[in-house]
């Protein structure tokens, strides 16, 4: 699943919801700053802990 704006507040909420509620196992989070975006490391850790494989990419 691809989420644009995936590191922002709404993108993070959506990503967590998709993983926790719908069992999405693979996420590609797109962000202007990519892995350097504020909160990216924490979000990836949270999603990984929930069982998802996550990639963060800058656009």
Secondary structure in CASP SS format (residue, H / E / C, confidence):
PFRMAT SS
TARGET T0000
AUTHOR 0000-0000-0000
METHOD secondary structure of the structure
MODEL  1
X C 1.00
X E 1.00
X E 1.00
X E 1.00
X C 1.00
X C 1.00
X C 1.00
X C 1.00
X H 1.00
X H 1.00
X H 1.00
X H 1.00
X H 1.00
X H 1.00
X H 1.00
X H 1.00
X H 1.00
X H 1.00
X H 1.00
X H 1.00
X H 1.00
X H 1.00
X C 1.00
X C 1.00
X C 1.00
X E 1.00
X E 1.00
X E 1.00
X E 1.00
X E 1.00
X E 1.00
X C 1.00
X C 1.00
X H 1.00
X H 1.00
X H 1.00
X C 1.00
X C 1.00
X C 1.00
X H 1.00
X H 1.00
X H 1.00
X H 1.00
X H 1.00
X H 1.00
X H 1.00
X H 1.00
X H 1.00
X H 1.00
X C 1.00
X C 1.00
X C 1.00
X E 1.00
X E 1.00
X E 1.00
X E 1.00
X E 1.00
X E 1.00
X C 1.00
END
